């Protein structure tokens, strides 16, 4: 299908992408690992009119973002995408038992708030007062902002090849908030449903 590997792109954050030469004006991209997805996608789009993501195995996190920006995604039989939900390790994040800062995700925070409200019954206590004892308010704000950015970037990447704004929003929201685990494998059948 493709003549040869043209070059191996090494991005910051350990992203590696094999850019394969194809016939005509297209490029095929074999995505591995992850990094600054939006910038990488824009760089690749400058060199082609049509972009195909080849996903032989794992396509996690920001690599999923790069893939959804492609005009087409080709997945191997054991390949999978993952959620692109955001977790953040902030200077004010809580620390673990080894005194290391831990990542905090908006999904985790929202689940804590939801559970708090479900168990409160008729009481109207503010759950944030208790949460602030464990997670600094600036961390909560930073995680919320990062999540908003992730959804916005997914929308922009999808808009390269999907004109239906409702569909773009549904896909971006699904990848950012549907899955209970960041590492949940989204196999081909499920990816087609998204």
Beta strands, then each sheet from edge to edge (+ up, - down):
strand 1: 5-10
strand 2: 16-21
strand 3: 26-32
strand 4: 50-55
strand 5: 58-59
strand 6: 72-75
strand 7: 80-81
strand 8: 87-88
strand 9: 104-105
strand 10: 186-187
sheet 1: 1+ 2- 3+ 4+ 6+
sheet 2: 5+ 7+ 10-
sheet 3: 8+ 9-
end
